[in-house]
Amino acid sequence: HCLAPLDFTGRFEADLGTVYGRAVARLLVDRGQRSGLPLGEVLQDVRIDNKPADLSTAIPSKGFLQCSARVPPLVAAEDPAGAVEQFRHMWAATLKSVRELPVQSSYDCLVDERDQRALARALSVGFTFSRSFVQRFSDEHEDLQEEVFGLLFPSIGAKPELRLTGHTVVAAARHLLFRKTLQPVLFYVSGNPTGSFSLKLDTPVGYNVAVCVSTTNAWEEERRRVAGLPDVSQHGSGSHFRNDTLDTVQYPTWVYTNEWIIPSTGTWHFDYVSTTRPPENAKPLPSAQFERLMVAVASVRESLLPTMVAQSLRLISSRMYLTCEQLLTVLKSTELQDEVFLTFFPRLTDPYNLPQVWASLESAAQESLLKRLGPVPLFGFFSVTDQAVEGSFAVHEERLLLFLVSSIATAEGLECDIQGINDKERVDYVPPAGWDKTLAAFPKDGVGDGDDPTKFSRLSIAFKADTATVKAAHRRTLATTFGGWQIGDLEWDQEQGKFQSA
């Protein structure tokens, strides 16, 4: 069963010995417990290794889970049970097997604000609504419009798909209703989840987006594990979350384990960095459509805030791939270079041309992106320039950078200036042969000599590039393994000084 974070109804099978399988099980149990219904009514025919099982007390760390689920859309934890039950009785005869509420409904009897809020919350339990109903309901309660729309938005069925036409960006930007309430769900694009998030977990919208991103993280983490790819996370935890805090408290690096569940209160701030990249045969946006897109962007620049233009581009980003040349054109049309680069970086079909794009960015944008995306995804796999890096073996990302620089230098026969560093000294270091052949063989605790093999906990590596010795195949392998890029064979054109598809 393909897990859809906003509709959990269906038949599920999951390997509880994997991160993703346990994430699915936790989400099902969490949604079931928050629905207000007995868990046995929500999760039925639960079996582990073909034996009846109960998930209400604990989720086993191994075994093959099978179950059927009918989990209502999420509702805020403080929803009054009385209003929910009142609404269920009111509509029981009408709904039966039809889960679409009519636009005309008998909620006029609820007159004061508290009743209207209670009904809005009750409506979001167990039912799916059309966009027109939600719009109508919120319009008729103008004084509570933002709150009501925010409560019902996670339960809208069949979200309207954005089509890439000449006026898409204009329409998207001008219809970002209630941007404060809906900011998280409007910013989250399932086909392009990389971005920065600030989610209020005690609201339906914030919690739903947290569920979506967490499920994506579990899936991507499991996919890399099965493929035998290295851990490119910020702290070596395998997680795709970066710079994450709950309220103002920095999350510990061990938090995203099999047992972790999403908190129900607080504001969760984080950057999410997906390792999903375009497939090898991905086609960039055709020139005619790209020109229409740029005309649309130009038409709204004077009337809309730069943030709204950037957000509108994000809404349609999952429906297109771009070349680096096209991204350069988009960047020239915006004041928010970091936001636009963040949006389209995972959608590029020719990452070997990224050095030109990176060089065009202002220093402030580069600094912002290095923090949000991280130095490993932004590493210059295809940058044929002098490189230098200094880092600690104890810091996961820094160790990865040391390995990447050393690996390129060794493969291309470049002379390296390598120095070992500790609190007292900085001395030239000659590494043993083959030390950077694989990441597994690369030192984890430090380097030194026979008397003290971990004498230097830090290392600096620098080399001067040589355009005559570039190994395109090796750089492509590193970009695929550590950067996630799916690209065909490459050739290095020494005369033009750039890579090109073979």
Disulfide bonds with the S-S distance in Angstrom:
none
